[in-house]
Amino acid sequence: MSPAVQPPIDASTSLLAVIGQPIHHSLSPLMHNAALAELGLNWRYMGLEVSPERLAQAITGLAAVGCRGLSVTIPHKEQVQPLLSGMDPLAAAVGAVNCLIPDGNGGWRGTNTDVMGFVAPLQGQLRPGGTALVLGSGGVVRAVLRGCCDLGVERVVLRGRNRHKLEALARDVADWAPPLTLSSPDEALEPHLACSSLVVNGTPLGMADLKDQSPLSVEQLAQLPPEATVYDVVYTPRPTKLLRLAAARQLRTIDGLEMLVQQGAAALKLWTGLEQVPDAVMRQAAAAWLDARQP
């Protein structure tokens, strides 16, 4: 079946956008426009590069011209919060916003759909309890930790290069996160591997210029339980080196594409008011683009 064709842009076309810096790599415009075409909506979704010093100006201007919704990506997920008229409890707890919805008064409300995106491919796949090993301390890790909480993970080993960032993150999420064990590179990781039923890479290792790197070695992956799941939030290249190594060990693997699709689908539901959106079309559009660019 041929992809649906969007109506021509005219004076009544509505705008959605993702804002970040850089933004050229984002697959969000591709998959959202595929979904909007399937829905037959005269809307367009754009990628807009916005520097941190222009963030307030940008979201004020976009609200003024009637933008229907915004996705927020690096580096704005935390910086945007004081510019909003409000946040829902999930975004407030996580401390990161990735989706803005018009508040009806010329401003924006914030929420976080990254949590839903992270959890979606794990639903029904993990037994409650157990230990998760989470690598990294950046913004996406906040959503991962909340997802681990929602999935009933009993304990999280949080490993990162910067001990001060780990400690600050642990303080921020102390009210709701599972018990955290902080681990720095100068500490042995091996004691935690044998009991980790879920490993999540929330670092940039494996993407772009770091595509030949993996946050875990073959020897470390060999120490995971055979039923462990290895989840990389990176979705390009596909698969990452970490997931290739994990698959060679016959471990279950999940890449970041499904998280991207599901967080986007959740946002599109909020912007359109629809209960169902064509997430399969979004997945197909993004996957086809990625597959066409694989070496």
Secondary structure, DSSP 8 states (H G I E B T S, - for coil): ----------TT-EEEEEEESS-TT--HHHHHHHHHHHHT--EEEEEEE--GGGHHHHHHHHHHTT--EEEE-TT-TTTTGGGSSEE-HHHHHHT---EEEE-SSSSEEEE--HHHHHHGGGTTTS-SSSEEEEE--SHHHHHHHHHHHHTT--EEEEE-S-HHHHHHHHHHTTTTS--EEEE-TTS--HHHHTTEEEEEE-SSTTSGGGTT--SS-HHHHTTS-TT-EEEES--SSSS-HHHHHHHHTT-EEE-HHHHHHHHHHHHHHHHH--S---HHHHHHHHHHHHHHT--
